[in-house]
C-alpha cells in the first residue's frame, strides 16, 4: 500500500495539487489489482492552515508521524510561506525519503525549498523558469541539471512548475503505476485538450467497461 502524505501549509496553492490528490484519493480510474493508496494531510503541527484559495485544512498528522518506507509518497505543493523556518523539518524528511527510494514530488515554491537544501544540485529537475531558483535560492547549484519542461521525473523525484500541475499529476500516477497506461493517456489527453473523444476513450479504458 502507498501512503500519500500531502504537506499542507499556509498559502498552499490549491490548484497545483487538485488533479493528483483527487485521483489518488478517489481511486476512480485505478486499474484492477492496483496497489492500495491512502492519502493523508501532514504539517508541522495539528493547527489548521489556510490555503491561497481561502480554504481551511486541518492536518491529519504531523511530520514525525510519516512512516519512513519506500511506499511512502510525499507531495510538496507551492505556497508563499516556504521560507518560514517551521518548514525546514519537512524538507529534511524529504531528503531522508529520497535516500530510501521513496517518492517525493514538489511543485512551484516547494522546488525552492528543495534547492535550498541542495536536493536539486545533481538531479534533473524543473521549476518556474531557468532563473527562478537562482532568484529565490542563494544556495542553488543545480543549473546544469535544470530542464525547461512543465514537469520532470527523475526516478523517485518529480518536480514541476506552477503551470505544470496536470503533467506533474500524470507523472506521479505513472510512477505509482495505479492506472492502466491507456487510461492514463486518455485521462491526460482529456484534461489537457477538453476533446470529448478523449473522455469517451477514458471511460472505455476502465475495467468495468471492458467486462462485457
Backbone as numpy.savetxt, mean C-alpha at the origin, in Angstrom:
# Nx Ny Nz CAx CAy CAz Cx Cy Cz
-2.31 -17.14 6.18 -3.15 -15.94 6.18 -2.28 -14.69 6.18
-2.66 -13.71 5.38 -1.99 -12.41 5.39 -2.71 -11.50 6.38
-1.94 -10.78 7.18 -2.51 -9.71 8.00 -2.04 -8.39 7.40
-3.00 -7.59 6.96 -2.70 -6.29 6.35 -2.82 -5.22 7.42
-1.73 -4.57 7.74 -1.73 -3.48 8.71 -1.71 -2.15 7.95
-2.75 -1.36 8.11 -2.84 -0.05 7.46 -2.48 1.00 8.51
-1.35 1.67 8.33 -0.95 2.68 9.30 -1.82 3.92 9.10
-2.42 4.38 10.18 -3.29 5.56 10.10 -2.70 6.68 10.95
-2.75 7.87 10.40 -2.17 9.05 11.06 -2.96 10.27 10.62
-2.90 11.32 11.42 -3.64 12.53 11.08 -3.25 13.04 9.69
-4.23 13.53 8.97 -4.13 14.03 7.58 -3.90 12.93 6.57
-4.15 11.67 6.95 -4.05 10.55 6.01 -4.81 10.88 4.72
-4.16 10.61 3.59 -4.77 10.88 2.27 -5.72 9.74 1.91
-6.99 9.94 2.19 -8.01 8.89 2.08 -7.98 8.16 0.74
-7.92 8.92 -0.35 -8.07 8.34 -1.69 -6.92 7.42 -2.07
-5.78 7.58 -1.43 -4.61 6.81 -1.83 -4.70 5.33 -1.43
-5.49 5.04 -0.41 -5.57 3.65 0.04 -6.91 3.00 -0.27
-7.84 3.75 -0.85 -9.20 3.26 -1.05 -9.30 2.02 -1.92
-8.59 2.00 -3.05 -8.67 0.85 -3.95 -8.17 -0.42 -3.28
-7.02 -0.32 -2.66 -6.39 -1.54 -2.13 -7.08 -2.03 -0.86
-7.47 -1.14 0.03 -8.10 -1.60 1.27 -9.48 -2.19 0.99
-10.24 -1.58 0.09 -11.58 -2.10 -0.17 -11.53 -3.50 -0.77
-10.58 -3.74 -1.67 -10.50 -5.06 -2.29 -9.94 -6.11 -1.33
-8.92 -5.76 -0.56 -8.35 -6.74 0.36 -9.28 -7.04 1.51
-10.06 -6.06 1.94 -10.97 -6.29 3.06 -12.25 -7.01 2.63
-12.77 -6.69 1.45 -14.05 -7.27 1.03 -13.91 -8.68 0.46
-12.74 -8.99 -0.10 -12.49 -10.30 -0.73 -13.39 -10.54 -1.94
-14.06 -9.50 -2.43 -15.13 -9.73 -3.40 -14.65 -10.30 -4.73
-13.41 -10.04 -5.10 -12.90 -10.55 -6.36 -11.80 -11.60 -6.17
-11.68 -12.11 -4.96 -10.62 -13.10 -4.68 -10.84 -14.38 -5.49
-9.77 -15.02 -5.82 -9.85 -16.31 -6.51 -10.19 -17.40 -5.51
-10.62 -18.54 -6.02 -10.86 -19.69 -5.15 -9.55 -20.10 -4.48
-9.65 -20.47 -3.23 -8.49 -20.95 -2.47 -7.41 -19.89 -2.27
-7.78 -18.62 -2.39 -6.81 -17.55 -2.09 -6.48 -17.57 -0.61
-5.29 -17.11 -0.28 -4.93 -16.96 1.13 -5.94 -16.06 1.84
-6.27 -16.40 3.06 -7.15 -15.54 3.84 -6.43 -14.22 4.13
-7.21 -13.15 4.21 -6.64 -11.82 4.46 -7.44 -11.15 5.57
-6.73 -10.63 6.55 -7.33 -9.87 7.65 -6.74 -8.47 7.62
-7.59 -7.45 7.64 -7.11 -6.07 7.57 -7.32 -5.38 8.91
-6.26 -4.72 9.39 -6.32 -3.98 10.65 -5.72 -2.59 10.47
-6.29 -1.62 11.14 -5.66 -0.30 11.19 -4.74 -0.25 12.40
-3.61 0.40 12.23 -2.60 0.46 13.29 -2.07 1.88 13.39
-1.73 2.31 14.59 -1.13 3.63 14.77 -0.22 3.61 15.98
0.38 4.74 16.28 1.32 4.82 17.40 0.58 4.86 18.74
-0.73 5.10 18.72 -1.54 5.04 19.93 -2.95 4.62 19.52
-3.82 4.41 20.49 -5.20 4.03 20.20 -6.09 5.26 20.02
-5.50 6.44 20.06 -6.30 7.66 19.91 -6.83 7.78 18.48
-8.06 8.29 18.29 -8.60 8.46 16.95 -7.76 9.43 16.13
-7.71 9.18 14.84 -7.03 10.12 13.94 -8.08 10.70 12.98
-7.75 11.85 12.40 -8.65 12.51 11.45 -7.96 12.54 10.10
-8.61 11.96 9.09 -8.03 11.92 7.76 -8.11 13.27 7.06
-7.44 13.37 5.93 -7.48 14.60 5.14 -8.90 14.91 4.69
-9.69 13.86 4.49 -11.08 14.03 4.08 -12.03 14.28 5.23
-11.51 14.36 6.44 -12.34 14.69 7.60 -12.97 13.49 8.29
-12.59 12.27 7.89 -13.14 11.08 8.54 -12.31 10.71 9.76
-12.99 10.20 10.77 -12.33 9.78 12.01 -12.11 8.27 11.97
-10.89 7.84 12.27 -10.56 6.42 12.33 -9.98 6.12 13.71
-10.55 5.09 14.35 -10.01 4.62 15.63 -9.14 3.39 15.34
-7.85 3.47 15.60 -6.95 2.35 15.27 -7.36 1.05 15.97
-7.21 -0.06 15.25 -7.48 -1.38 15.84 -6.38 -1.81 16.80
-5.17 -1.39 16.52 -4.04 -1.84 17.34 -2.92 -0.81 17.28
-1.87 -1.05 18.07 -0.71 -0.15 18.09 0.49 -0.88 17.47
1.55 -0.12 17.23 2.71 -0.64 16.50 3.28 -1.91 17.12
3.33 -1.95 18.46 3.90 -3.13 19.13 3.06 -4.39 18.91
1.82 -4.23 18.45 0.96 -5.39 18.20 1.21 -6.04 16.85
1.98 -5.39 15.98 2.25 -5.96 14.66 3.01 -7.27 14.80
2.49 -8.30 14.18 3.14 -9.61 14.21 4.30 -9.60 13.22
5.48 -9.92 13.70 6.66 -9.90 12.85 6.75 -11.23 12.10
6.19 -11.24 10.91 6.09 -12.47 10.12 6.15 -12.11 8.65
6.57 -13.08 7.83 6.60 -12.87 6.38 5.21 -12.66 5.81
4.18 -13.07 6.54 2.81 -12.91 6.07 2.15 -11.62 6.57
2.94 -10.77 7.22 2.45 -9.45 7.59 2.71 -8.48 6.45
1.74 -7.60 6.20 1.83 -6.62 5.12 1.57 -5.24 5.74
2.46 -4.30 5.50 2.31 -2.95 6.06 2.05 -1.96 4.94
0.90 -1.28 5.02 0.56 -0.24 4.05 0.76 1.13 4.71
1.53 1.97 4.04 1.86 3.30 4.56 1.28 4.35 3.62
0.19 5.01 4.00 -0.44 6.01 3.13 0.25 7.37 3.21
-0.06 8.21 2.27 0.43 9.58 2.31 -0.26 10.37 3.42
0.40 11.41 3.87 -0.15 12.32 4.89 0.78 13.52 4.98
0.28 14.61 5.56 1.10 15.81 5.74 1.86 15.80 7.06
1.70 14.75 7.83 2.25 14.74 9.19 3.37 13.72 9.38
3.92 13.22 8.27 4.94 12.17 8.40 6.20 12.64 9.13
6.45 13.93 9.18 7.65 14.42 9.86 7.53 14.41 11.38
6.33 14.17 11.89 6.15 14.14 13.33 6.92 12.95 13.92
7.57 13.18 15.04 8.49 12.19 15.61 7.82 10.88 15.98
6.51 10.93 16.31 5.85 9.70 16.74 5.77 8.64 15.63
6.00 9.06 14.38 5.90 8.10 13.27 7.23 7.39 12.97
8.27 7.78 13.67 9.57 7.11 13.44 9.49 5.62 13.75
8.69 5.27 14.75 8.60 3.87 15.19 8.04 2.96 14.10
7.08 3.45 13.32 6.50 2.58 12.28 7.48 2.39 11.13
8.33 3.38 10.88 9.34 3.23 9.82 10.43 2.25 10.26
10.77 2.28 11.52 11.71 1.28 12.05 11.10 -0.12 11.93
9.80 -0.22 12.19 9.11 -1.50 12.05 9.08 -1.93 10.58
8.89 -0.96 9.67 8.92 -1.26 8.24 10.26 -1.85 7.83
11.34 -1.28 8.36 12.69 -1.78 8.07 12.84 -3.23 8.54
12.33 -3.53 9.72 12.40 -4.89 10.25 11.57 -5.85 9.41
10.40 -5.41 8.97 9.54 -6.26 8.14 10.19 -6.56 6.79
10.79 -5.55 6.19 11.48 -5.75 4.91 12.60 -6.78 5.06
13.30 -6.72 6.18 14.40 -7.67 6.42 13.88 -9.10 6.59
12.61 -9.23 6.99 11.99 -10.55 7.14 11.36 -11.04 5.84
11.47 -10.21 4.79 10.83 -10.48 3.50 9.31 -10.32 3.56
8.83 -9.61 4.57 7.42 -9.22 4.61 7.23 -8.03 3.64
5.98 -7.77 3.29 5.68 -6.74 2.29 5.43 -5.38 2.93
6.07 -4.36 2.39 5.82 -2.97 2.79 5.47 -2.18 1.55
4.37 -1.46 1.61 3.92 -0.65 0.47 3.68 0.78 0.94
4.35 1.73 0.29 4.28 3.13 0.71 3.91 4.01 -0.48
3.11 5.03 -0.22 2.66 5.92 -1.28 2.83 7.37 -0.84
3.18 8.23 -1.78 3.26 9.68 -1.58 4.16 10.05 -0.41
3.66 10.75 0.58 4.49 11.24 1.68 5.16 10.15 2.48
4.58 8.96 2.47 5.21 7.85 3.20 6.54 7.47 2.58
6.72 7.73 1.28 8.01 7.41 0.65 9.11 8.32 1.20
8.75 9.54 1.59 9.73 10.44 2.21 10.19 9.86 3.54
9.25 9.33 4.30 9.61 8.73 5.59 10.56 7.55 5.39
10.33 6.74 4.35 11.24 5.64 4.05 12.61 6.17 3.62
12.59 7.22 2.81 13.85 7.82 2.35 14.66 8.37 3.52
14.00 8.99 4.47 14.69 9.53 5.63 15.41 8.44 6.43
14.91 7.23 6.34 15.47 6.10 7.08 16.47 5.31 6.23
16.73 5.77 5.01 17.69 5.10 4.14 17.15 3.87 3.43
15.85 3.63 3.51 15.29 2.40 2.97 15.13 2.41 1.45
15.31 3.58 0.83 15.19 3.67 -0.62 16.54 3.88 -1.31
17.60 3.86 -0.54 18.92 4.20 -1.09 19.39 3.20 -2.15
19.05 1.94 -1.99 19.60 0.91 -2.88 18.54 0.02 -3.51
17.29 0.50 -3.53 16.21 -0.32 -4.10 15.44 0.50 -5.13
15.03 -0.11 -6.24 14.18 0.60 -7.20 12.91 1.10 -6.50
12.56 2.35 -6.77 11.42 2.96 -6.09 10.92 4.15 -6.89
9.79 4.68 -6.47 9.28 5.91 -7.06 8.66 6.77 -5.97
8.22 7.96 -6.37 7.55 8.88 -5.45 6.81 9.91 -6.31
6.71 11.13 -5.83 5.93 12.16 -6.55 6.71 12.90 -7.62
7.89 12.42 -7.96 8.70 13.08 -8.97 10.16 12.95 -8.61
11.00 13.10 -9.61 12.43 12.85 -9.41 13.04 13.73 -8.32
12.57 14.96 -8.21 13.16 15.86 -7.21 12.41 15.91 -5.89
11.28 15.23 -5.81 10.43 15.32 -4.62 11.14 14.81 -3.38
11.77 13.64 -3.49 12.43 13.07 -2.32 13.63 13.91 -1.89
14.38 14.44 -2.86 15.50 15.32 -2.52 15.02 16.57 -1.79
13.85 17.07 -2.23 13.30 18.30 -1.66 12.90 18.11 -0.20
12.36 16.93 0.11 11.79 16.74 1.45 12.60 15.80 2.34
13.64 15.18 1.78 14.48 14.30 2.60 15.94 14.67 2.40
16.52 15.28 3.40 17.92 15.71 3.28 18.89 14.53 3.28
18.43 13.36 3.75 19.31 12.19 3.81 19.12 11.22 2.64
18.27 11.59 1.69 17.97 10.70 0.56 19.20 10.51 -0.33
19.52 9.24 -0.61 20.68 8.94 -1.46 20.33 7.93 -2.56
19.04 7.82 -2.88 18.61 6.78 -3.81 18.35 7.24 -5.22
18.94 8.38 -5.61 18.64 8.96 -6.93 18.87 7.97 -8.07
19.91 7.16 -7.99 20.23 6.25 -9.09 19.24 5.09 -9.18
18.44 4.89 -8.13 17.46 3.80 -8.13 16.04 4.31 -8.35
15.90 5.61 -8.59 14.57 6.20 -8.78 14.04 5.85 -10.17
12.78 5.43 -10.25 12.12 5.11 -11.52 10.90 6.01 -11.67
10.83 6.70 -12.78 9.75 7.67 -12.99 8.48 6.99 -13.49
7.85 6.23 -12.62 6.59 5.53 -12.91 5.60 5.83 -11.79
4.31 5.55 -12.05 3.30 5.80 -11.02 3.47 4.90 -9.81
3.89 3.67 -10.04 4.11 2.73 -8.94 5.20 1.76 -9.35
6.05 1.40 -8.41 7.19 0.53 -8.69 7.25 -0.57 -7.63
7.27 -1.82 -8.09 7.42 -2.94 -7.17 8.83 -3.50 -7.25
9.47 -3.66 -6.11 10.78 -4.30 -6.03 10.68 -5.41 -5.01
10.28 -6.58 -5.49 10.02 -7.72 -4.60 9.02 -7.33 -3.52
9.47 -7.23 -2.27 8.53 -6.98 -1.19 8.37 -5.51 -0.81
8.94 -4.60 -1.61 8.77 -3.17 -1.40 8.05 -2.57 -2.61
6.91 -1.92 -2.36 6.11 -1.33 -3.44 5.88 0.13 -3.10
6.35 1.02 -3.97 6.21 2.46 -3.72 5.43 3.12 -4.85
4.80 4.24 -4.53 3.96 4.90 -5.54 3.90 6.40 -5.31
3.54 7.10 -6.38 3.26 8.54 -6.28 1.82 8.73 -5.83
1.48 9.96 -5.48 0.12 10.24 -5.03 -0.90 10.03 -6.15
-0.43 10.02 -7.40 -1.32 9.79 -8.54 -1.36 8.31 -8.94
-0.67 7.47 -8.19 -0.52 6.07 -8.58 -1.32 5.08 -7.76
-2.37 5.54 -7.08 -3.09 4.67 -6.15 -3.64 3.41 -6.82
-4.15 3.52 -8.04 -4.75 2.37 -8.70 -3.69 1.34 -9.08
-2.59 1.79 -9.69 -1.53 0.87 -10.06 -0.86 0.28 -8.82
-0.70 1.08 -7.79 -0.15 0.62 -6.51 -0.99 -0.52 -5.97
-2.32 -0.33 -5.98 -3.23 -1.38 -5.52 -3.07 -2.64 -6.36
-2.98 -2.47 -7.68 -2.82 -3.63 -8.56 -1.54 -4.39 -8.22
-0.45 -3.68 -8.00 0.82 -4.34 -7.73 0.81 -5.04 -6.37
0.14 -4.46 -5.40 0.03 -5.10 -4.09 -0.80 -6.38 -4.20
-1.93 -6.28 -4.88 -2.81 -7.44 -5.06 -2.08 -8.54 -5.82
-1.34 -8.15 -6.86 -0.58 -9.14 -7.64 0.48 -9.81 -6.77
1.15 -9.02 -5.96 2.21 -9.57 -5.10 1.64 -10.58 -4.10
0.44 -10.31 -3.61 -0.18 -11.22 -2.64 -0.84 -12.40 -3.33
-1.04 -12.30 -4.64 -1.58 -13.40 -5.45 -2.96 -13.86 -4.94
-3.85 -12.89 -4.71 -5.20 -13.24 -4.23 -6.27 -13.12 -5.31
-5.92 -12.55 -6.48 -6.82 -12.51 -7.63 -6.28 -13.47 -8.69
-7.18 -14.03 -9.51 -6.73 -14.66 -10.74 -6.14 -13.56 -11.63
-5.18 -13.90 -12.47 -4.51 -12.87 -13.28 -5.48 -12.16 -14.21
-6.44 -12.89 -14.81 -7.39 -12.22 -15.72 -8.37 -11.34 -14.94
-8.70 -11.73 -13.71 -9.53 -10.87 -12.86 -8.82 -9.56 -12.56
-7.55 -9.66 -12.19 -6.77 -8.46 -11.84 -6.62 -7.54 -13.05
-6.33 -8.11 -14.22 -6.17 -7.28 -15.42 -7.47 -6.58 -15.78
-8.60 -7.31 -15.68 -9.90 -6.70 -16.00 -10.29 -5.66 -14.97
-10.02 -5.95 -13.70 -10.29 -4.98 -12.62 -9.52 -3.69 -12.86
-8.23 -3.82 -13.15 -7.40 -2.64 -13.38 -7.86 -1.88 -14.62
-8.14 -2.62 -15.68 -8.56 -1.98 -16.93 -9.88 -1.23 -16.76
-10.80 -1.81 -16.00 -12.09 -1.13 -15.82 -11.91 0.17 -15.03
-11.23 0.10 -13.90 -11.09 1.32 -13.09 -10.15 2.34 -13.74
-9.29 1.88 -14.61 -8.38 2.79 -15.30 -9.04 3.48 -16.48
-10.01 2.81 -17.13 -10.61 3.36 -18.36 -12.10 3.65 -18.24
-12.79 2.94 -17.37 -14.24 3.08 -17.28 -14.99 2.39 -18.40
-14.29 1.65 -19.24 -14.93 0.97 -20.37 -15.78 -0.19 -19.86
-17.10 -0.20 -20.17 -17.97 -1.26 -19.66 -17.52 -2.66 -20.06
-16.86 -2.80 -21.21 -16.45 -4.14 -21.63 -15.49 -4.75 -20.60
-14.70 -3.89 -19.95 -13.78 -4.38 -18.93 -14.52 -4.79 -17.67
-15.63 -4.10 -17.40 -16.46 -4.50 -16.25 -17.06 -5.89 -16.49
-17.58 -6.10 -17.69 -18.18 -7.40 -18.00 -17.11 -8.50 -17.97
-15.92 -8.17 -18.45 -14.82 -9.14 -18.41 -14.46 -9.46 -16.97
-14.49 -8.44 -16.11 -14.21 -8.65 -14.69 -15.24 -9.60 -14.08
-16.52 -9.37 -14.36 -17.58 -10.21 -13.81 -17.45 -11.65 -14.32
-17.13 -11.78 -15.59 -17.01 -13.12 -16.18 -15.81 -13.89 -15.64
-14.82 -13.16 -15.14 -13.60 -13.82 -14.66 -13.75 -14.42 -13.27
-14.84 -14.07 -12.57 -14.99 -14.50 -11.18 -15.41 -15.96 -11.10
-14.94 -16.66 -10.08 -15.21 -18.10 -9.97 -16.67 -18.48 -10.07
-17.56 -17.72 -9.40 -18.98 -18.04 -9.40 -19.61 -17.93 -10.78
-18.99 -17.15 -11.65 -19.54 -16.98 -13.00 -18.99 -18.00 -13.98
-18.11 -18.85 -13.51 -17.50 -19.83 -14.42 -17.84 -21.26 -13.98
-18.86 -21.37 -13.13 -19.22 -22.69 -12.62 -20.49 -23.23 -13.25
-20.86 -22.70 -14.47 -22.07 -23.23 -15.06 -21.77 -24.59 -15.69
